[in-house]
Amino acid sequence: MSTTRATPTDDRSTVRSLLRLWPYVRPVRARLFTAAFVAILASCTGLVIPLVLKWLVDGPVADRDPAGVWLGALYLLLLGLAEALLFGLRRWLVARPLAGVEASMRADLYRHLQRLPVAFHDRWPSGQLLSRGTTDLMLLRMFLAFPLTFLLVNSVTILVGVIIMLAQDLMLGLVILGPAVPVVVTCVIFEKRYAEVARRAQDQVGDLTTVVEEGVLGIRIIKGFGRHRSQARAFRELARTLRGTELHKARLLATILGVIVTLPEVAIGAALVLGAVQVADGGLSAGTLVAFLSTALALRWPVDSIGFLLAMSQEAATATERYFEVLDAEPEVSGEPASVSGGGERGPALRGAARAHPPPLSASLERGDPHRPSGTTARGLAGLRFEAVSFRYPDAPVDSPPVLERIDLHIRPGESMALVGATGSGKTTLTALVPRLHEVTSGRITLDGVDITAMSRQELRSRVAVAFEEPTLFSASVGENVLMGAADGAGAAELDRALAVAQAEFAHTLPQGTDTQVGEQGLSLSGGQRQRLALARAVVGRPEFLVLDDPLSALDVHTEAAVEAALRDVLAATTALIVAHRPSTVLLADRVALLSGGRIAAVGTHHELLRTNAEYAHLMSGADQTHQEAAR
């Protein structure tokens, strides 16, 4: 079910993956390095305790000196307190900066998601993106807080501890080092296998998150069709698959822990026997044996922890890969001029900084804008133009026919054009090209003679307002949802005007008026109410260009008539492209374009096309009959 692909483990490098976190870690590196130094100091403080024990056994205990014993106990107490305080200081040093790192990464991810093209969001399940912004970032914070530090700390501790043991007794030290080779081999094998399973588990978490999210958002459909059992079954299957993967991870971790724990314990046991024999023979002091064994036991946790530290590192590496899979996706570029080649395909050539902020139309005409076709006038360039526009979805097969093919259409300034066509003819796709929700495959679209790819998306979308057939509302107040379409600083006057145009005065009768929270997806409102609020959002900013995708489809005929009457005043002051199915909506427009098979088949007034075009007459006759039945 997952749409993501795991990185092949043959050429995968854990270190290379984790190094990509450095730009986020760099601002807090001083505190992290300080924390690592403090942890090393704390760990080495713990290794001093066996040396104090050696002095205590061979000195005060052997000499039966109570005062020396009490002094030794005091030393041990102070060392223990120092070790605890140092580890506490380490945790304090890393807590705040790592919370900041996680917040920064989450903010960057969300910001990047907003800049990614619609085609990206069409391909990726929302649950996969959600898991990257929650579970994966939590794993990365845990890695930076614990494994990253303690892989270094434990390595230094083991090295210092081994040196101390070899200094105490060379033969016993070599016995302790015996398991090193099989432990290292086991870790190498474990790393590759665990990486594969960890990636699979994290992808499955994303799939499960998608199912949960869809189940919550689609609860009305599930209940309405009585599909709760099938949905629960699908969830159980995914949960069972994830459970199996997690158990596989647990088995791998148990295997390495079994090797890492067992072999050193056997070595310690062997060292104990050999050391006891040497003490009995007088070749080794009891204090030295106690110090040696105490050091070996102090190294048990650093050695035993290697397994789960490596496991957490692998999970962090796969989480890093998943995070940067999204961040590496190519975002929409704010200002991306395009050139039209001889074949009509769009080129990515940049025209300099001036292209990102094109001059006004009048200035362009005075100087001779290179994007202006020769022989055209200011009147011919003004308005919204589609020039030989073709479109094919980016992930469509190369040999598949385009959704739109050589669309030529001119909507004059102040004119409203209705776009009519059968279902699947490409109407919605065509409207999505104007605000650059999708990029044209070839040809170009101009606003007042300026190619839309020559202006920043921010400028383009400040001039073009859209209302979609499926209205989307956010978990915010009615007023906040509507004013999203206005410039910053818009207030109650603009809000009231927009609500009046969209016949959405019902907002004032809600429990808290326009401050009423509409809830997730606006599902607390009816479909017609949501559509009217979406229309209000489109007109509140008084846009120069208005793109409406069947904005009245969910309204009853009486509300539709009232909205159309109020909308005529708005359309008189803007240039509009309106996807329409009902004759009443078509009559709002000055002219009509018939889209058939991805091409413009005819352009004219409603009455002209009724007389001269059989396909248009057929579409309108069916729509008119449906409209009349709805009125009855």
Phi, psi and omega in degrees: 000333181294142178260003180261157181244131178289147177293131179302132185281348180295320181248019183274138177236120179299315182297316181297321178295313183291333179295341179292346177281349187304318180302330178278327183280331187307317180297337182247018186296328182298314181291324180292318178295321177297317179297320178295318178297318179297320180293321177296317179298319179295318181293319179291330174299321177296330180284347176285334183303315177300327179292323176294322178297320178299312179298321183293318182287312183284341182256264185304320181292313180295325182271001181054053182250098182301320181298319178294323178298315179297323177295318178298320178298322178297317177302315182296319179296315180296319178296319178296318178295319179298318180297316181295317180295320180294318177294324176295321177297320179301314181297320179296323182294327187264341188299304184294310182298324181287328172297324176293321177299313180299316180296321179294317179294321179293321178295319179296320179296313181295318179298319181291322178300325179291336183266350181285147182293161180301326180300325177297312182292333175294329184273329189262128173295141182296329179296325177295319179291321180296318181294329177290328180275353182237284185300313184295319179291328175295318178298322180292320178297318179297322179295314181294329182280328189234291184301319182303317180287314190279344169296321176286312183300313182292326177296315179295318180299314180298317180298312180296318180297319179296318178299317179298316181293319178295325178292328179290311180200119186296315184295313179296325178297319178294326176297317179295326181283351183307314183285359187301315184296308179298328178294316180296317179299317179299319180296321180296314179295317182299319186302313183293313183293318182293326180299318180298313183291322180297318178296317180298319180295318182292323175295322179292328174298319177298318178296318180294321177299321178299315180297317179296315181297315179296323179295323180287313182291329181259026186299327179294320178293316181299314180289320183298325180258005178062039184258020183294329180290317180293322177294318178296324179294317177298319178297315181298321180296315178294318179297322179293320177297316179296321178300317178298319179294318179294324177293324176297318176300317181297322179294317178298316180294322178296324180296310183291323178296323177300317180290313185293326182277318187291310186298313177297325178296320177297319180295320178296318177299317178296319179295324179297315180296311181296321180294320178297320178298317180295321178296319179296325179278354180084007180276351184213138179282153179297322180297321179295318178296317178298316179296318181298310182293324177297320177296316179299318179291327177294334179274355182300312182294314177303323179285313181299329184284349182304320184300304184283337173294319175295321179298314179294326178293320178295317178296323177294322179296315179292325176296321177297316178299316181295321179297313184281346170301323178282314183293335179280347178296139186289121180278171170292137179267133185302311178234110185226086180298152179231149175244152181253117181281177181300328180275358178091357180280148184280133176254153184267016186297135178270143183253014181099172185297330182294335181291332180288343179227076185298148181287164176302159185301317182299318179294322180297319182291325180293321184273337185090078181296128180298340178277354183275123177298141182295143177086358180268159181249170178301323180294322181288333182275333187293159180091201182251123183235138168251122184241105178051043185280128173234152181213134172226135181299141186303326183266010179282150177303146184299325184272005180282149179292148179292152176292320176235142185222117175048062178278121174241119185206137178230120175253113187289160179302132180078001181264149174247130178239129176271139178250117186239142176182165178291163178301132180086008182279348177108016183296310182296321178299319180297318180292330180289342180285334185294310177276011179062040168290331168232154179261138178297147178282320176209167185082194180204161176237134181236147171245117183051042175084357181254126178301131182295339178280352179268358178242156180294153178298326179299316179293316180302312185282348172280341180262338183243125175250147183229150171224123185265159179297321177264099185287137178247123175245153184255164178286077181208183180285164177302314181299317180295322178296316182289317185286357172300334181273002182251165176289159177302138179098354178295145186232207188296325182297312179296320180297313181296320179298314182295319179295325179292318179299318183274006182053043183247033179295349176305337181301329181287341181266358178291163186310317178247024180064220181286355175270003180292132177284128185274347179084168184300130181062007181066024185288352175283352179252162176285167180298319178294323178294317178298319182293323179291323177294323177295322177294319177299321178297325181288326186262351187296330183271008182048060186290155174290322182234138184233128179240115183241122181259092180046061191286352186242016188295333185264008185263148172286166189296325181289315178294322179300316180297319179294318179296317181298320179298317179288330183287335181300321179295322179293316183293334180293339184250013181215169174257122193231143171240120189236118171285126186225147174239330182267144176302324180297324177287322178300322183292348173292335189269154176284321178224169183230138173245129179263120179258123183219122179062032179081007179233157173278113184271330182197151177224134179175187175282166181303314184289325177297314182291328176299323182280326192251347185234115184293322181296317180294317179299322178295316179298316182287328179294319177293319180293321181294320178297316178298321181295318180293321178297321178295324181292324178289000000 
